[in-house]
Amino acid sequence: MEQKTKKETWNTYVELQQLLHEVYRALFGMPKKDRVVLGDRIMSAATDALTYYNLAYKFMESRDYYKLLFVREYTKLKELLRLASKMKVIAESSHVGLFVYIQRIDDSYRKWDKATKKRIFQASAGSNDGRASGNTETRGGDGFIQASFGSAP
């Protein structure tokens, strides 16, 4: 499971890089007035999304924070690309390629997010092998699992 998650994460990172390259190429097909206003924002959102994804992968203690920033920038990127597509300022050939990358990144990010949440849940649940580890979990009134950890040995 661990290797699959790393492979999927790597694929997401590589696809984000490729999306950044495709965005860069597509900007040269835009009219100059749109490139300055819309193209700059698209490029900025793409580079920020790539940066935040990389930070979310590297820093486990701040992962949720960087994931949130990644999702914010990535969502902004998708909306700006949709706007550019509706305004027909991106060439048709670039348009198709960009949205293929968007779909791939969406799918692989969802898998990675699900896998990291599952790992965090398993780690917080503690050992369940019969030894007294001090870790317990209960279901709260809202149905969510609440874990409590015993003191360090």
Buried (B, 14 or more C-beta within 10 A) or exposed (E): EEEEBEEBBEBBBEBBBBBBEBBBBBBEBBEEEBBEEBBEBBBBBBBBBBBBBBBBBEEEEEBEEBBEBBBBBBEBBBEBBEBBBEEEBBBEEBBEBBBBBBEBBBBBBEBBBEBBEEBEEEEBEBEEEEEEEEBEBEEEEEEEEEEEEEEEE
